[in-house]
Amino acid sequence: MSEELKSDRGFVLAVVKKDGLALQDASPELRGDKDVVLAAIQNTSDAYNHASERLKEDRDVVLATVQKYGHQLKYITKYQSDKQIVLAAVQSNGLSLQYAKKFQTDREVVLAAVIKDGRALQYANQFQTDRDVVLAAVKQNGEALQYASEQLKGDRDIVLIAVVDKTRMEYFASPLLINDPNFQNEIKALKQKKFSNY
């Protein structure tokens, strides 16, 4: 991009709408233009890294970034204690809960995270005993069973959902439940039903 084009707002705006990384080649002035940066962010998560320092602190830019790329919360430390920003991040990428320590004990945020990615339960120790949260987590991803409390690893409904979703999850279930022949028959029947629908 020529020096002249790097400063041409219309040109840069058109280019970043197609390739957000092109923001890195824009003039410093345009990397500080909120509309240009927001357009670039819609195209790639890395565009945020090329915005001006001022815009990296801008709440609207941060919100737009984490709504589309929740994992970026890792780098946006200033807003890791802002509930609206964190909620947007976990609704985009449940595992971004790991970067929001303050909200790992907030039920609303944790539920949003596990609904998006059940494995986020690993970052919410306080809720590994909460049946509703664990149920939501295993419904989204059976692998979440491994992060449930020992008591809930013995909950028939939770284990059935997890085992039918992911084949090897019975290893995380309570031995009493897994060694129950009736329960084994339920698992087989549910798996057969699941695979017969394909």
Kinemage of the C-alpha trace (Angstrom):
@kinemage 1
@onewidth
@group {chain A} dominant
@subgroup {mainchain}
@vectorlist {calphas} color= white
{ca met a 1} P 0.000 0.000 0.000
{ca ser a 2} L 1.495 3.345 -1.003
{ca glu a 3} L 1.888 6.130 1.545
{ca glu a 4} L -0.901 8.037 -0.170
{ca leu a 5} L -3.299 5.083 -0.028
{ca lys a 6} L -2.412 4.365 3.615
{ca ser a 7} L -3.980 7.708 4.472
{ca asp a 8} L -6.953 7.484 2.094
{ca arg a 9} L -9.888 6.826 4.439
{ca gly a 10} L -12.272 5.551 1.754
{ca phe a 11} L -9.694 3.187 0.319
{ca val a 12} L -8.561 1.841 3.694
{ca leu a 13} L -12.153 1.387 4.853
{ca ala a 14} L -12.969 -0.627 1.732
{ca val a 15} L -9.838 -2.755 2.122
{ca val a 16} L -10.271 -3.557 5.842
{ca lys a 17} L -13.860 -4.638 5.223
{ca lys a 18} L -12.399 -7.409 3.067
{ca asp a 19} L -9.145 -7.984 4.959
{ca gly a 20} L -9.097 -6.716 8.525
{ca leu a 21} L -5.364 -7.320 8.835
{ca ala a 22} L -4.799 -4.558 6.310
{ca leu a 23} L -5.356 -2.214 9.254
{ca gln a 24} L -1.714 -2.796 10.162
{ca asp a 25} L -0.699 -1.019 6.948
{ca ala a 26} L -2.998 1.979 7.450
{ca ser a 27} L -1.691 5.331 8.599
{ca pro a 28} L -1.582 5.950 12.364
{ca glu a 29} L -4.428 8.415 11.898
{ca leu a 30} L -6.671 5.747 10.351
{ca arg a 31} L -5.659 3.149 12.947
{ca gly a 32} L -7.178 5.676 15.339
{ca asp a 33} L -10.386 6.065 13.312
{ca lys a 34} L -13.126 4.212 15.175
{ca asp a 35} L -15.189 3.380 12.077
{ca val a 36} L -12.167 1.970 10.252
{ca val a 37} L -11.135 -0.117 13.264
{ca leu a 38} L -14.669 -1.436 13.850
{ca ala a 39} L -14.904 -2.456 10.179
{ca ala a 40} L -11.566 -4.270 10.418
{ca ile a 41} L -12.588 -6.072 13.623
{ca gln a 42} L -15.618 -7.541 11.857
{ca asn a 43} L -13.195 -9.333 9.574
{ca thr a 44} L -10.460 -10.633 11.903
{ca ser a 45} L -9.664 -10.748 15.604
{ca asp a 46} L -6.098 -9.580 15.013
{ca ala a 47} L -7.329 -6.201 13.786
{ca tyr a 48} L -7.777 -5.173 17.428
{ca asn a 49} L -4.019 -5.495 17.932
{ca his a 50} L -3.368 -2.953 15.174
{ca ala a 51} L -5.765 -0.303 16.462
{ca ser a 52} L -4.354 2.808 18.095
{ca glu a 53} L -3.679 2.575 21.828
{ca arg a 54} L -6.548 4.996 22.423
{ca leu a 55} L -9.014 2.770 20.582
{ca lys a 56} L -7.749 -0.364 22.323
{ca glu a 57} L -9.088 1.285 25.480
{ca asp a 58} L -12.369 2.346 23.863
{ca arg a 59} L -15.286 0.424 25.370
{ca asp a 60} L -17.210 0.181 22.068
{ca val a 61} L -14.173 -1.229 20.269
{ca val a 62} L -13.496 -3.682 23.095
{ca leu a 63} L -17.148 -4.793 23.160
{ca ala a 64} L -17.228 -5.277 19.375
{ca thr a 65} L -14.025 -7.294 19.598
{ca val a 66} L -15.100 -9.685 22.358
{ca gln a 67} L -18.610 -10.123 20.937
{ca lys a 68} L -17.045 -11.627 17.859
{ca tyr a 69} L -13.816 -13.027 19.321
{ca gly a 70} L -14.271 -13.823 23.014
{ca his a 71} L -10.746 -15.200 23.335
{ca gln a 72} L -9.394 -11.658 22.887
{ca leu a 73} L -10.450 -11.000 26.497
{ca lys a 74} L -7.085 -12.538 27.386
{ca tyr a 75} L -5.328 -9.427 26.064
{ca ile a 76} L -7.858 -6.837 27.196
{ca thr a 77} L -7.008 -6.880 30.885
{ca lys a 78} L -8.501 -3.474 31.630
{ca tyr a 79} L -12.001 -4.842 30.958
{ca gln a 80} L -11.698 -8.283 32.569
{ca ser a 81} L -13.629 -6.936 35.556
{ca asp a 82} L -16.424 -5.369 33.466
{ca lys a 83} L -19.416 -7.703 33.609
{ca gln a 84} L -20.972 -6.615 30.303
{ca ile a 85} L -17.681 -7.111 28.464
{ca val a 86} L -17.042 -10.472 30.137
{ca leu a 87} L -20.594 -11.661 29.438
{ca ala a 88} L -20.181 -10.755 25.762
{ca ala a 89} L -16.847 -12.575 25.660
{ca val a 90} L -18.147 -15.822 27.203
{ca gln a 91} L -21.212 -15.762 24.956
{ca ser a 92} L -18.806 -15.733 22.023
{ca asn a 93} L -16.262 -18.173 23.470
{ca gly a 94} L -17.161 -19.921 26.731
{ca leu a 95} L -13.551 -20.765 27.500
{ca ser a 96} L -12.726 -17.060 27.812
{ca leu a 97} L -14.116 -17.423 31.349
{ca gln a 98} L -10.566 -18.401 32.298
{ca tyr a 99} L -9.483 -14.759 31.833
{ca ala a 100} L -12.245 -13.296 34.000
{ca lys a 101} L -11.336 -14.538 37.473
{ca lys a 102} L -13.689 -12.055 39.144
{ca phe a 103} L -16.687 -13.616 37.379
{ca gln a 104} L -15.874 -17.286 37.876
{ca thr a 105} L -18.166 -17.081 40.895
{ca asp a 106} L -20.957 -15.191 39.097
{ca arg a 107} L -23.749 -17.629 38.228
{ca glu a 108} L -25.069 -15.627 35.262
{ca val a 109} L -21.638 -15.397 33.643
{ca val a 110} L -20.783 -19.041 34.375
{ca leu a 111} L -24.083 -20.272 32.913
{ca ala a 112} L -23.533 -18.217 29.765
{ca ala a 113} L -20.020 -19.656 29.471
{ca val a 114} L -21.008 -23.323 29.884
{ca ile a 115} L -23.961 -22.934 27.527
{ca lys a 116} L -21.485 -21.798 24.857
{ca asp a 117} L -18.795 -24.349 25.782
{ca gly a 118} L -19.441 -26.886 28.527
{ca arg a 119} L -15.726 -27.254 29.184
{ca ala a 120} L -15.771 -23.771 30.756
{ca leu a 121} L -16.972 -25.578 33.889
{ca gln a 122} L -13.305 -26.254 34.674
{ca tyr a 123} L -12.880 -22.531 35.487
{ca ala a 124} L -15.920 -22.334 37.750
{ca asn a 125} L -15.010 -24.441 40.784
{ca gln a 126} L -17.835 -23.004 42.864
{ca phe a 127} L -20.425 -24.294 40.382
{ca gln a 128} L -19.086 -27.814 39.883
{ca thr a 129} L -21.577 -28.881 42.562
{ca asp a 130} L -24.489 -26.916 41.063
{ca arg a 131} L -26.702 -29.431 39.266
{ca asp a 132} L -28.257 -26.889 36.883
{ca val a 133} L -24.890 -25.502 35.812
{ca val a 134} L -23.349 -28.961 35.376
{ca leu a 135} L -26.415 -30.151 33.447
{ca ala a 136} L -26.142 -27.167 31.092
{ca ala a 137} L -22.430 -27.881 30.668
{ca val a 138} L -22.794 -31.580 29.786
{ca lys a 139} L -25.707 -30.853 27.461
{ca gln a 140} L -23.381 -28.598 25.500
{ca asn a 141} L -20.368 -30.913 25.713
{ca gly a 142} L -20.234 -34.271 27.471
{ca glu a 143} L -16.561 -33.695 28.274
{ca ala a 144} L -17.692 -31.289 31.003
{ca leu a 145} L -18.521 -34.315 33.167
{ca gln a 146} L -14.862 -34.582 34.135
{ca tyr a 147} L -15.120 -31.201 35.914
{ca ala a 148} L -18.299 -32.008 37.871
{ca ser a 149} L -18.226 -32.784 41.577
{ca glu a 150} L -17.970 -36.422 42.626
{ca gln a 151} L -21.595 -36.287 43.744
{ca leu a 152} L -22.799 -35.115 40.325
{ca lys a 153} L -20.642 -37.697 38.568
{ca gly a 154} L -23.058 -40.111 40.225
{ca asp a 155} L -26.188 -38.304 38.969
{ca arg a 156} L -27.870 -40.681 36.526
{ca asp a 157} L -29.341 -37.979 34.251
{ca ile a 158} L -26.134 -35.978 34.010
{ca val a 159} L -23.990 -39.019 33.275
{ca leu a 160} L -26.417 -40.320 30.636
{ca ile a 161} L -26.319 -37.024 28.781
{ca ala a 162} L -22.522 -36.874 28.965
{ca val a 163} L -21.957 -40.489 27.914
{ca val a 164} L -24.350 -40.318 24.988
{ca asp a 165} L -22.652 -37.091 23.813
{ca lys a 166} L -19.063 -38.298 24.179
{ca thr a 167} L -18.235 -41.996 24.082
{ca arg a 168} L -15.538 -42.214 26.740
{ca met a 169} L -17.097 -40.050 29.397
{ca glu a 170} L -18.118 -43.042 31.515
{ca tyr a 171} L -14.541 -43.019 32.846
{ca phe a 172} L -15.406 -39.844 34.738
{ca ala a 173} L -18.665 -41.154 36.148
{ca ser a 174} L -19.121 -42.642 39.576
{ca pro a 175} L -17.999 -46.311 39.630
{ca leu a 176} L -21.234 -47.248 41.426
{ca leu a 177} L -23.276 -45.877 38.562
{ca ile a 178} L -21.101 -47.264 35.778
{ca asn a 179} L -21.038 -50.747 37.350
{ca asp a 180} L -24.846 -50.838 37.526
{ca pro a 181} L -25.997 -53.264 34.754
{ca asn a 182} L -29.318 -51.433 34.369
{ca phe a 183} L -27.480 -48.191 33.799
{ca gln a 184} L -25.218 -49.857 31.222
{ca asn a 185} L -28.326 -51.048 29.374
{ca glu a 186} L -29.722 -47.494 29.384
{ca ile a 187} L -26.479 -46.196 27.905
{ca lys a 188} L -26.498 -48.827 25.150
{ca ala a 189} L -30.117 -48.108 24.286
{ca leu a 190} L -29.551 -44.347 24.124
{ca lys a 191} L -26.414 -44.711 22.006
{ca gln a 192} L -28.215 -47.043 19.587
{ca lys a 193} L -31.052 -44.578 19.332
{ca lys a 194} L -28.620 -41.704 18.730
{ca phe a 195} L -26.740 -43.538 15.981
{ca ser a 196} L -29.885 -44.866 14.326
{ca asn a 197} L -30.935 -41.253 13.732
{ca tyr a 198} L -27.964 -40.725 11.402
